[in-house]
Amino acid sequence: QVQLVESGGALVQPGGSLRLSCAASGFTFSTHAMSWYRQAPGKGRGLVARITSDSRTNYLDFVRGRFTISRDNAKSTVHLQMSSLKPEDTAVYFCHARAFPWSDGYWGQGTQVTVSS
């Protein structure tokens, strides 16, 4: 049974930092690209950052330089370190795993990040 369990979401002030984690189980973590997506209220779900099975990373422009994605294959965990948070970063953040670019992959249930003073 595949599971992706996100944690670390919280209410944080603008300019603050958060670290999101996603614990994976039920599949071969090391062979999957892992991604973080986010969905703000009233908007669609969009990619934030991805790390491939060989640890190459890519970021969307609006988070590059502020967010860092990393993975720990020994613990089957992917992290998203977020800093210099802005109110527009407020969203539900979802973890996603896929073996191939054409795969539907697996989704977590999401964790809420709220950036507000």
N, C-alpha and C positions, 0 to 999 in steps of 0.2 A: 504494500500500500504506500503510494507516494505521498509524502507530506512536505510542505514548505511552511515553516512557522516563523513569521516575522515578529520582531520585538524591538523596543527602544523608542517608539514614538512617544511624543510628549508635547506639552505646551512650553514654548521657549520664547524668550524675548528677541526682537530683531538684533542681529549681530551675534547671536549666540550659536552654540554648537550642539549637535546631537550625533550619536552613533547608532545606526540601525543595524540589526543583525537578522539573518535568515538561516535557520537551521533546517537542513535537508535530510530526508531519509527515504528509503524505498527505491532508490535508483543509484546508478554509479555516478556519484557526484563529480568525480574528477574528469569525466568525459563530456560533461555538459557545460555549455556557455551559461553564465548566470547574469541576470540583468535586474535592475531596479526600474520600475515604472512608477508613475504617479498619476493620480486623478484628482483634480480640484473640483469643488462643487459646481455642478452644471456643465462640466467639461468632459471631454473624452480622456481615455487613458493614453499616456504618452511615455516614450522611453526617456529615461534619465541618464543611465550609464550601463555599460555592459563590460563583462570580463570574460574572455574566451577560456577554453580549457587549458590553453598554454599561457594564460595570464596576460594576454594583450588586452588593453583597455581602450574604450572610447566613451566619450562624453558628449552630451548635447551642449551647445554653446552656452546656454543660460546657466549651466552649473560648472562649466570648465574652470578650474582654478579655485573653486570653492568646495567641491565634493570630491571624494576619493573612494573608489570601489576597490575592494580587495577580497581575496578568498583564502581559505584555510582548508586544503583538501583533507588533511588529517582529521579535521573536526567536521567536515562536510558543512561548512558555514561560509556565508558570504556577508560582507559588511559594507555599509555605506557611511563613511565619515563625512558629516556635513558641517561646514563652518560658514561664518558670515551670512547666517540665514536671514532671509527677507520675508516679509508678509506674503509675497507671491509664491513662496515655496510651500505655503499651506496646502496640504493635500493628503489623501490616503496614499501611502507608498506600498507598492506590491513587489514581491520577489517573483522572478520567473526563471525557469530552467528549460533549456532545450538542447537536444543532442545535435541537431542539424538546423541550418537556417530555414528549411522548409517545414520543420516540425511545429506542431501546435504547442508542444511543451506543457509545462505544469505551472500552475499559479498558486501563490499563497493567498491568505485571506485578507492581508493588508494590515497596516498599522498607521494610525493617525498622527500626523505632524501638524501642529498649529503654531504659527509664528505670529505673535501678537504682544503688544505692550499692555 
